[in-house]
Amino acid sequence: MSVATLSIIVVLVVALAFRVYYITQKAGLEGDELTSLTLAYNATGWGDDAYVADSVYTSQQLRQMLYVDNRGGFAGYADDIASLWRDNRDGSHASLYYMALRTALIGQDVPEIRPVITRACVLNLLLFAASFVAMAWMLRRLFPRRRYLPALLLAAAYLNPAAISTTLLVREYQLAEALMVAFTAATVALCMYAKDNRRVKASHAICVAISSAALVSAGYFNTIYAVLLCIGAYVYCRRHLPTRAQLYFPAIIVVSVILCKLFYWGFFNFLFDDRTADVATMLSGDNTWAHVYYGCTKCVKMTALDILGLPLTALIAVVAIVAMWRGRKPNMPFDRVPVFAALWFVLAMILAPWKLNRYACAAVPVIAAGCMFLACELARPKHKIVAIVALLLLAGNTLFSGRVDYLNDEPVDFPNDRCVVLYAKTSGDRNMLTLLIPHLSDEQRCVIVPTIADAGRYVDGDEVSVFADKELPELCNSPVLVDSQPFNPWLCRYRINTFYRTQK
């Protein structure tokens, strides 16, 4: 076994160890992660298939509905996959991840949260491993004579808080990361073959088409990256290929669109989704430049805090400034690839309705590897010293910064009332019940009331805990409101005097 291969294996083992450790520390699921379960199971709790008003649910019933397939076995799995293929009920996301998650949940018959977390995170671990292998394969091809460089770049790509956090999130972003790296590797391989042999193999074009279709099927924003990289590959290859061979590129686009439809029959449902309309309004409204500003600011913060860390960011900045002063330029093969990744990174964050790390995390490995390569190349001939210092700074940021996210281990102040009330008028409001399920104890029940006057009918004490929309005027201004406090990004917990029991 070569030194280069051994060093890559060491990085893989360390990266896996970090992720396994943090998975064992993950204590719960947040709202969007619970949505992933609901949609994967095609279960009650989303859209028109809503929880029923004036119905009392026990905690056992609710856990069964959320954590276990209602039909069970392979028949239930096939039924759910068929539903996900036709219409996943979530217009802003394609179905590829939900199908993968449903596959990971085959045989999950325990109505508890821990087995679900384990299965979903094991799926993410497999996707991480696929991402790592694809990145390692690409780097070994790009740098065949550099023994330690691929391992160093892999450490930068996968041993940072942002990349580790992606593995902990039960959403489509780990799948998107793996497919973005796979698509990048396939495209780079096509370009290298075109340069060396003056032609393109059909197998290379097919790999690019499949990986691009899968990437877009893991997130609609990923289309931007697929288009950017395909344009870059065409511009690069047209210098080396005859006109006839260049026809592979439009063929790749056509095949990719067909495959997107085959992967998910409802792929184009996003055109009619409210989220798409919100993005269009955002880009054409008065706040466009505000979104550009906040998106770019978020990208800088994410890079400096969650990907590289402040010390490593400062080191790279110093090395770059010194190199520019001395007139040095990095010798970087396919240097446009990290540039395209960075451009997508910024555009995705600008377009995202909420400026959260998850929306741009798929590009983290490519960007982090590109930054580390830039630092090492510009630091020549002292690149080994810079590499060692960079590794130490990267490890320190991962271990001690506390930036690893989605552990959901913070204590939650949940009422111990025997019956908890959710005040909900619409189906969307009733589906907020899903957010309460992980916090219900074995003895608790939950009821949905369409009018606040009914809240006191289900309790015996002087006060009742009511969950409802944040800062709801009719509750905030009520004379019988005892107190209120935020519960999560969507709900507030209100303490209501049971005076409402007499209000009809």
N, C-alpha and C positions, 0 to 999 in steps of 0.2 A: 504493500500500500504506500502510495507516495505521500510526501509531507503535506502537499497541498490538499489531498483528499482527507488525510487525518485531521488537519486543522479545521476543515469544513465540518467534519463529523463532531468535533469537540464543540464548535459553535452551535450546531444543531442540538446536541445533548443539553447544553446550558440553556438554550432558548426554550426547549421543551420543559426543563426543570422549573424555570421561572413560571411558565404558564400553568403547569400542574399545581405548583404551590399556590398561586393566586386563585385558581379554580377551587381549591379546597377552602379558601377563605371567602369565596363568594357566598353571601348569606341570603340573597333574595333576588327577585326580578323586578325591574322597573316597569312603568306603564307600557312602553312600546314593546318590551320583551313579552309581556303578557298578551299583547295583541298578536305577536308571532304565534303563540300557542293557539289562540282562538282561531286564527285564520288557517293554520296548518291542519287543525282538526275539523275545519269547516263547522265550527260549533256556535252555539248561542253566545251572544255578546258583541256582535258587530253588525252594523247596518240594520236592515229591517228584521233580522232574526235576533230580536232583543229580549231581554228579561221582561217578565210580566209584572205590571203594576199591581199593587194590593195583594201580592203573593209573598208569603213568608218562606224564606229559604233557610235551611240549616247549613251550617258550615260544611258538613259532610257532603250534602248535595252539591254545593257550589264547587268544592274541590274536585268532586267526581266530574263535573261538567267541564272544568278548566284543564285538569291534568290528565284525564283519561278519555280515550275515544269512546263515543257513545255506543258504537256498534262493536268494535273490537275485532281482533284477528286480521287476516289478510283481506277478508271481504270488506271490512271497514276501511282498511288502508287503500284498497283499490277504489272504493267509492270516494274517499277524500281526494285522492290523486286526480280522479276524473273531474271532480268539482273544481279543483285548483287549476286544472288545465283549461277548463271552459271559462271560468270567471272566479277569481279569488276574492271578489268583493272589495278589493283594495286597489282602486284605480291608479293611485300614485306609485305603486310598486308592482313589478312583474312577479311571476310565480316561482321562478327557479329555486329561490331559497326556501320558500314555504314547502315545496315538494321535497327538498333535501331534508328539512327539519322533520317533516312528517315521516320520512323514511327512517330517520334516526329514532323516532318515537314508536316504531313498530314494537308491539309487545309491552308497552308501558301501561301497566294495569294497576299501579299503586297510586291512589289519590293523594299524593304528597309532592311537595315542591322539590325536595332534594334529588330524587331520581331524575326529574325533568331537567334540572340544572346540569346534572352530570352528563346526561345523554346529549343535551344541546351543546355543551362545552367540549365533549369528546368529538362531536361533529366538527366544531371549530378547530380542534387540535389537528384533525385529519386535513382540513383545508389549509391550515397553517403549514403543515408538513409538505403539502403539494406546492404551496407558494414558495417555500424555502428551496425545495428541490428544483423548481423551475428557475428560480433566481440563481442558484448555484450552477446549474447547467449553462445558463447564459453567461455568467461571469467567467467560467472556465473556458468557454469558447472565445470570449473577448480578450482574456488575458492568459493564454496558454503557457507562457513562460514566467509568470509572476507567481511564485510559490505561495506567498502569504496574503497577497492582495485580495483574492476572492473571499477568504475567510474574514478579513478585516471589514470588507464592504458588507458582508452578510451580518456581521456583528452590529454594524451601524444600522442596517435595515431592520433587524428583528429583535434587537436587545434594547429597545427604547420604550418608554412608558406608553406612547401612542400605539405602537404595534402590539404590545402585550395587552393593552386595554381592548383592542379590537377582538382578540380571541375570547374575551370574557363577555362580550355583548351578544345576546341571543337575538340578533338581527342579521340582515343580509350582508353586512359590511366585511366580515372575514371571507365570505365567498367572493365578494367583489374584489378584495385585495388579491386573492389567489388567482382569479381570472385576469385581473389587470397585469399581474406579473407574467402569467402564461401567455397572454396575448402579446405582451412586449417581447418575450423571449422568442415566440414564433415569428414575429415581424422582423426582429433583428437577425434571426437565422435566415429568413428569406433574403434579406438585404445582403448578408455576407455571402450567401451562395450565388446571388446574382452578380456580385462584384467579382468573385473568383472564377465563375464558370460561364459568365455572359448568357445565362439562361435561368429559367425558373422551373422547378419541378412542380408538377400538379399536386403532389403530396404536400409541398410547402404551402401552396396557395390554399389548399383545403384546410390545413391546420390553422392558418390565419383566419379563414372564413368562420370556422367552427368556434375558435376562441373569441373572436370579435362578437359573434352572435350570442355566445354564452355571457360575455362581459356585459353587453347591453341588457341582456335578460336578467342580470343581477342588479340592475339599477339604471334608470333612464338617463340620469346625468352622465353615466359612463359613455354614452354615445359621443359626447364631445371629445373624449380622449381617443376613442376608436377612430373618429374622423380625422383628428389632428395627426395621429401616428400613421394612418394610411396615406394621407396626403404627403407627409414627410417621407415615407417609404417610397412612394411613387416618384417624388422629385429626386430622391437619391438613386433609385434604380434606373430611371430613364437614361442616365448617363452611361449605363453599362449594358442595357438591354436593347435588342432590336424592337422595332415598332410592334411586330406581331406578339412578342413576349409581353409587351406592356398591356395587352388586352386582359391579362390575368387580373389586373387591379379593378376594373369595372365589374368583372365576373365575381370577384370577392365580395363587392358591395351587394350585388344582386343575390348571391347565395346567402349572405349574412341576413338580409331582410327576410328571405324565405324561411331560414332556420329559426329566426326569432318568432315567426308566426307558428312554426311547428312545435317549438319548445313550449309555447303558451298561446293558445288560440285567442285569448283575450288580450293579446299584447298591446293592441292599439286603443284599449279602453282608457288609457291615460289622456287621450285627446279630449275626453269629455269629463274629466275629473275636476273637482273644485280646486285641487292643489295646483293643477296646470293653469287654471284661470287666475289663481292668486299670483303665480309667478309672472304671468303675462301682465297683470295689472301692476305688479311691483316694478317691472322694467319700464313701464310706460307712464308711471305716475310721478308725482312731485318728489317722492322719496328715493328715486333711482340712485342719485349720487350718494345718498346716505347709506344705501345698501352696499354700494361699491366701497365706500370708506370703511364701514364696519366689517365687510367681508375681507378686505385686504388687511385691516388691523388684526382680525382674528387669525389670518394665515401667519402673520409675523409672530404673534403670541404663541400659536400652536407650535411653530417651528422652533422658537427659542426656548419654550418651556417643556413641551411634551415630546418633541422628536429629538432634538440635539441637547437641550439643556443650556442654560445661560453660559456656564464656563466653556463648553465646547463651541457654542456659537461665537463667543468672544475670540477663542483660539482661531477658528476658521476665518473670522473677519480680519484678525491681525495678519495671518498668513496671506490672505488675499491682498490686503493693502500693501504689504511688503513686496509681494510678487509683482503687483502692478507698478510699484515705484521702480522696480528693477527691470521692468519690461518683459517679464516672463509670461508665457501662455501655456495652459495645460495641454498635454497631448492625449486627448480623450476620444476613443473610438465611439462613433455614433453619439456625439455630444448633444445632439438635439433631443434625444430620448428623455433625459431628466428635465430638459427645458420644456418639452411638451407636458410632462407630468406636473411640473410646477405651474404651468399655465392652466392646466385642468384643475389643479388644486385651488387656484385663486378663483377661477370661474365658478366652480362648484360651490365654493363658500359664498360667493356673491349671490348666486341664484337660490341658495338654500333659504327657506323662510326663517329658520332659526340658525344662528351661527354656532353650530355645535361641531365638535371635532369629528364626530362619526361621519358627517357628510363628505369629508375629504380624506378620510383615513385610508382609503384604498390605494392612494398614491404614496403613502408614507415610505414603504421599502425602497421604491425607485428614487424618491427625493433624498432620503437619508444616505443611500449608497452613493448617489451623485455628489452630495456635499462632502462625504468622507474622501472620495476619490479626488475631488478638487483640492482639498486641503493637502493630501499627500503629494499630489503632482506639483503643486505650487511650492511646496516646501523642499523640493529636491535641492541639494543632495542630503539634507537632514530629514528626509521623509520618514525614516525609521523612528527617530525620536518623536516626531509629531504623531506618528501612528500609535506609539505606546502611550503618550500623554492623552491622546484622544480616546483610546480605549478606557483608560482609568477614569477620565471625566464622564464618559458615557455610562460606565458601570456605576459611578457615584450618583448620577442623576436617576438611574433606574432604581437603585436600592434605597436611596435616602430622600428623594424629593417628594415622595408621597403623591406622585402624579398618576399612578395606575388607577384607572377609573372602573366604574360599573361593578364594584364589589357589593354595593348596597348593604353595607354592614353597620350603618348608623342606626342607633335606636329610634324606634318610632313610637310616638305617644298616641296609642290607640285606646279608645274607651273600653272599659270592662263591663259595660252594660250587657245584660242578657240578650237584649234586642237592639241592634243598631239600625238606624233609619237612613235611607237614601231618598232625598227629595228630588224627583225627576218628572218632568212633564213630557219630554219627547223620547223617542227611541234612543237617540244618541245619548241623552242624559241617563236613561236607564242602564245603558251599557257600561256606564262608569262603575257599576257594581263590581266589575272584574277587578278594578283597582283595590277593592277592599278585601278580596278573598284571601290573599296571603297573610293578612293580619288577623283574621277571625280565629278565635280559640275554638276548641272542640264543643264547648257548651253554648256558644253564641249563635244567634240567628240574625238574619238581615231581612228587612222588608223595604219595598219601594212604595212610596206614597206619591200620588200625583198632585195632592194639595197639602200644604203645610198644616192645615187644620186637622189632618188625620194623624199627624205624627205622634200625638200622645195616646192614641188608642191601643198601642202595642206595648206600653210600659206601665209599671205600677208606681214608679217613684215620682218625685216632684220635678225632675228634669230629664230630658232625653237628648242623646247625641244625634245630631242630624248632619249628614254629609250632603253638600250641594256645591254648585258652581262657586268659584271664588268671588268674593265681594258682591254677592247677590243682593241687590237693593232691598227686596221685600223681606229679607232676613236681617240684613245689617241695620235697617231702619225700624225693625219690629220692636214694640215696647216690651215684649217678653223675651228678648234676646239676653241671655246671661253673659256669654262671651263667645268669641270666635278666634280661630287661629288657623293658619295655612296648614294643610295636610300634605299636599303634593302640588306639582305645577298646575293641576286642573281643579282640585277640590279644596274646600275649606271644611273644617269641623266646627259646627255651631252647637252651642249648648242652649236649648230652648226650654222655657218653663212649660210644664204640662198644662198650663192654662188653656192651651190649644185643644185639649181634649173636649172642652165644653163649647168650642167654636164650630158650628155646623153651617 
